[in-house]
């Protein structure tokens, strides 16, 4: 087995079974602490600087059982899955839970987690109105609270040089991931959408230095630049958890080639580095605000950043010919913003398809038919070369 294939398989294993990785990590770090971080903007750099391993909590795709009695059915599948993980003891791999963000449904699930788990849960609410004159000060205040809370939790003071080293480690890993995504947009189809998702999800779980070393090995073989004749599509949505891998496979099996995305477990998560030239805590605050400029989120209010404008421009930049919206059922921020996305893409003449996903299962063959129809429509729009 080649080194690249072995590294790819290791990253896939971590992405699909975080618990096994954490068990191995604890064996290698006796007494080490692990926190579960809820999406979308938790500053992992602060936790890592405290000697804590911060793991972004994944939708483990198991059926929701006890969670059904804890959250209403109109909560999205990810938040109901979080409640179920907490209620059935699947959060026992974390020593504490930290939250830096919201939509309102995520707040509801975090309330359930706090009520049914013995671990401490810290609510750190980052300001969502980013155009106000006082936004910067409020962001800085919350980042300071994260630092203080993580110092109390870890029992150690976070020194600035440790925070800088943590920033460098996460930046380095993000930069390599972005390079792989940029290669995809430029024409490389070496790594499938499921592989790329595994690379990103594993980065959300692993120590960044270890992840970077494995990722370097996984992509060590040269990328092909052969132009693929399939319809180039941009995937948009899934703001805080991963779409099911089988859906990604169906999309490409139906004649589409994913060339870019703004998924949480994709380019959205990788979009922004922390400025290494600034005071480290100030830099992390600016990272939070800049992420919404680079890839806007409908849970934020910022007058000079709009998701619809970004989506049209990103589609043109990557040469994508169509957009597939992946909207989790009952995702209120996406549902409310979707009409603006649809209108902007229509005005730009970009074909699009809305697929509503669900935790409990998705009708893959029905989705296949709809994706095939989008592919056919898009092919008809291609210019005819005589």
WOQUI-V125139 format. One record per pair of residues at least 6 apart in sequence whose ideal C-beta (glycine too) atoms are under 8 Angstrom apart, sorted by the first residue. I is the first residue (numbers start at 0). GAP is how many residues later the second one is. Records with the same first field share a line. If there is no record, write none. Layout:
# WOQUI-V125139
I=GAP + GAP
This chain:
# WOQUI-V125139
1=219
2=214 + 217
3=213 + 214 + 215 + 216 + 217
5=211
6=207 + 208 + 210 + 211 + 213
7=187 + 210
9=204
10=187 + 188 + 191 + 200 + 203 + 204 + 207
11=183 + 186 + 190
12=7 + 8
13=6 + 7 + 187 + 188 + 191 + 192
14=182 + 183 + 184 + 186 + 187 + 190
15=182
17=37 + 40 + 75 + 187
18=74
20=184 + 185
21=12 + 31 + 33 + 71 + 183
22=70
24=7 + 9 + 28 + 182
25=6 + 8
28=24
31=19 + 20 + 21
32=18 + 19 + 20 + 62 + 63 + 120 + 121
33=18 + 19 + 20 + 21 + 59 + 60 + 61
34=12 + 17 + 18 + 19 + 20 + 59 + 60 + 61 + 62 + 63 + 118
35=19 + 20 + 21 + 55 + 57 + 58 + 60 + 61 + 62
36=7 + 10 + 17 + 18 + 19 + 20 + 60 + 61 + 62 + 63
37=18 + 19 + 44 + 59 + 60 + 61 + 62 + 63 + 68 + 71 + 72
38=17 + 18 + 62 + 67 + 200 + 201 + 202 + 225
39=61 + 199 + 200 + 224 + 257 + 259
40=59 + 60 + 85 + 247 + 250
41=12 + 14 + 56 + 57 + 58 + 59 + 82
42=57 + 100 + 103 + 241 + 244 + 245
43=10 + 12 + 126
44=118 + 121 + 122 + 125 + 229 + 235 + 239
45=97 + 100 + 101 + 104 + 112 + 117 + 120 + 235 + 238
46=6 + 7 + 51 + 103
47=6 + 118 + 121 + 122 + 159 + 160
48=109 + 110 + 113 + 114 + 116 + 117
49=100 + 101 + 103 + 104 + 106 + 108 + 112
50=103 + 105
51=98 + 101 + 102
52=154
53=44
54=39 + 149 + 150
55=148 + 149
56=25 + 28 + 37 + 40
57=143 + 146 + 147 + 183 + 184
58=18 + 19 + 22 + 23 + 182 + 183 + 300
59=21 + 25 + 30
60=20 + 183 + 298
61=19 + 22 + 28
62=297
63=13 + 16 + 17 + 19 + 20 + 295 + 296
64=19 + 23
65=17 + 18 + 21 + 22
66=13 + 14 + 15 + 16 + 17 + 18 + 19 + 20 + 21 + 45
67=12 + 16
69=13 + 14 + 17 + 42 + 46
70=8 + 9 + 12 + 37 + 38 + 41
72=7
73=256
74=8 + 30 + 33 + 34 + 255
75=29 + 252 + 253 + 254 + 255 + 283
76=251 + 252 + 253 + 280 + 281 + 282 + 283
77=162 + 163 + 250 + 281
78=26 + 27 + 29 + 30
79=29 + 279
80=278
81=27 + 28 + 30 + 31
82=26 + 29 + 30 + 33
83=6
84=6
85=26 + 27 + 30 + 31
86=25 + 29
90=6 + 22 + 26 + 28
93=25
94=24 + 58
95=23 + 24 + 25 + 26 + 57
96=13 + 16 + 17 + 20 + 22 + 23 + 24 + 25
97=23 + 24 + 26 + 48 + 51 + 52
98=7 + 8 + 11 + 22 + 23 + 24 + 25 + 26
99=24 + 25 + 26 + 42 + 46
100=24 + 25 + 198
101=23 + 26 + 197
102=137 + 196 + 228 + 229 + 230
103=228
104=225 + 227
105=134
106=16
109=11 + 13
112=8
113=7
119=33
121=27 + 31
123=18 + 21 + 22 + 25
124=17
125=13 + 16 + 162
126=8 + 11 + 12 + 15
127=171 + 172 + 173
128=6 + 171 + 172
129=159 + 162 + 170 + 171 + 172 + 175
130=170 + 171 + 172 + 173
134=154
135=149 + 153
138=146 + 149 + 150
139=141 + 142 + 145
142=138 + 141 + 142 + 145
143=137
146=11 + 134
149=8
150=6 + 7
159=119 + 120
162=117 + 118
163=112 + 116
166=107 + 109 + 113 + 116 + 117
167=108
168=39 + 40 + 43
169=38 + 104
170=102 + 103 + 105
171=36 + 40
172=30 + 35 + 38 + 39 + 42
173=29 + 96 + 98 + 99
174=98
175=36 + 39 + 40 + 43
176=22 + 23 + 26 + 38 + 93
177=89 + 92 + 93
179=11 + 16 + 19 + 35 + 39
180=15 + 79 + 85 + 86 + 89
182=7 + 40
183=7 + 12 + 74 + 75 + 76
184=74 + 75 + 132 + 133 + 134
185=39
186=38 + 39 + 40 + 41
187=35 + 36 + 37
188=35 + 37 + 39 + 68
189=31 + 33 + 34
190=8 + 28
191=56 + 57 + 60
192=42 + 55 + 56 + 58 + 59 + 65
193=51 + 54 + 55
195=70
196=45 + 46 + 48 + 51 + 66 + 68 + 69
198=16 + 19
199=65 + 66 + 69 + 70
200=41 + 64
201=9 + 12
202=8 + 12 + 66
203=61 + 65
205=8
227=29
229=22 + 25 + 26 + 27 + 145
230=24 + 25 + 26 + 90 + 91 + 143 + 144 + 147 + 148
231=24 + 25 + 27 + 86 + 87 + 88 + 89 + 90
232=18 + 23 + 24 + 25 + 26 + 87 + 88 + 89 + 90 + 91 + 141
233=24 + 25 + 26 + 27 + 28 + 77 + 80 + 81 + 84 + 86 + 88 + 89 + 90
234=8 + 16 + 23 + 25 + 26 + 27 + 28 + 31 + 88 + 89 + 91
235=25 + 26 + 27 + 75 + 87 + 88 + 89 + 90 + 105
236=25 + 26 + 88 + 89 + 90 + 91 + 94 + 97
237=25 + 26 + 27 + 88 + 89 + 90 + 119
238=25 + 29 + 58 + 59 + 60 + 92 + 94 + 95
239=24
240=23 + 24 + 87
241=21 + 22 + 23
242=20 + 22 + 83 + 114
243=113 + 118
245=116 + 118
246=79 + 108 + 110 + 115 + 117 + 120
247=10
249=114 + 117 + 118 + 121
250=7 + 73 + 120
251=6
252=115
253=114 + 117 + 118 + 121
254=116 + 117 + 120
255=66 + 68 + 115 + 118 + 119
258=59 + 60 + 61
259=7 + 54 + 55 + 57 + 58 + 60
260=6 + 7
261=6 + 33 + 45 + 48 + 49 + 52
262=63
266=28
267=27 + 29
270=20 + 23 + 24
271=15 + 18 + 19 + 22
272=14
273=6 + 9 + 10 + 12 + 13
274=8 + 11 + 12
275=7
276=6
277=8
290=6
291=8 + 10 + 13
292=9 + 11 + 12
294=15
295=6 + 9 + 10 + 11 + 14
296=10 + 36
297=9 + 35 + 36 + 38 + 39
298=34
305=34
306=30 + 33 + 34
307=29 + 32 + 33 + 35 + 36 + 37
308=35
310=12 + 30 + 33 + 34
311=32 + 33 + 36 + 38
313=6
314=8 + 30 + 33 + 35
315=32
319=30
320=29 + 30 + 57 + 60 + 61
321=28 + 29 + 30 + 31 + 52 + 53 + 55 + 56
322=22 + 27 + 28 + 29 + 30
323=28 + 29 + 31 + 47 + 50
324=9 + 13 + 16 + 27 + 28 + 29 + 30
325=29 + 31
326=7 + 8 + 11 + 27 + 28 + 29 + 30
327=6 + 28 + 29 + 30 + 31
328=27 + 28 + 29
337=16
341=10 + 12
344=7
345=6
348=32
350=23 + 26 + 27 + 30
351=22
352=17 + 18 + 20 + 21
354=12 + 15 + 16
